[in-house]
Each structure stands twice: as C-alpha cells, then as structure tokens.
C-alpha cells in the first residue's frame, strides 16, 4: 500500500499524472507552454507570490483552479499594483 502511495505521489510531482483529463495540478512547464512564455517567467510569478503553489523539494505545482483564476485576472486588467 505504501509503495503504491509513494509511486502515486512521485508521479504527481514529476508531472506524469497531469496528462489525465481534469488533473488537479499543473506544472511550471505546462503553464509556460499554455501562454507561450519561458518557464523562468512562471517561476518569477511564483516567487513573487502572484500565483500560489505547492512544493516538495525543487518541484513546484499549481492548482489548476489557481492558474485559471490568475489568467482571468491578468487578462481582465491585471492585479493591483501595490
């Protein structure tokens, strides 16, 4: 049971499970490809707190809902420039 759970967690964080329809999380690479920017642009947004993310080690994942919300706000006039 634990080995199966460990494998599932590893697949989730390496992005192997993100190909499934309705996957809950998205990788930096997927976000960058979706909007046509360099992955470093996405990393900058994550580090600046613009998009909430989850991290284990060096891997970062964003809830798909949070990504879509960020895009909607960005396309509709952007976020507050505080």
Secondary structure, 3 states (H helix, E strand, C coil): CHHHHHHHHHHHHHCCCCCCCCCCEEEHHHHHHHHCCCHHHHHHHHHCCCCCCEEECCEEEEEHHHHHHHHHHHHCCCCCCC
